[in-house]
Amino acid sequence: MVDEPDGHHAMRLETGVALINALTGDHVHGRPKPALSGHDLVRVATEALGGDGTGNGQIDLLTAERLRNLASRLREIIESLSRREHDQAAGLLNRMLVDSKARPSLQRHGEQAWHLHFHGPEADLVQQWAAGLAVSVAAAFGEHIPHRVGLCAAPRCDQVYIDASQAQIKRFCGLTCQNRVKAAAYRARRSGS
């Protein structure tokens, strides 16, 4: 039973990273990231939330814009952590907790068992995600998150990653960027000899 909240927070963090990577940033894997608007923004926001956009309503353009603003706030926290500016990250996170009106509340839907939410039943989709993500990041903030999230170290990539490895040595968002950096280093060594 003790592992449940951590698992729930981990899933929220993964969704937060998916939102950040899908809706913010200028580069991915060494290439410029296309600007999103209109239907593309709605589609990408829906996919980042797991594909269906369910909640208290479907994702429309205004909701997608609000989700992008939420992702930008989360990116700012992660960037502060990457620079080891933990006090600044904590301040940004505290502001997000206040703005999201995060508060614990037991709720149930139909015949489901009672379960914990961090928003009231009146919250819309973005408020639900903002409160849940703010609480999940705060729950992991202490000793866990500063070493578990980061920005890709590859040139021209600003994707965010979660390091789930035991050694906590991840530096890249994925194999594409890791291989790009290794190949560039190899070429530099070969041309220097």
Disulfide bonds with the S-S distance in Angstrom:
none
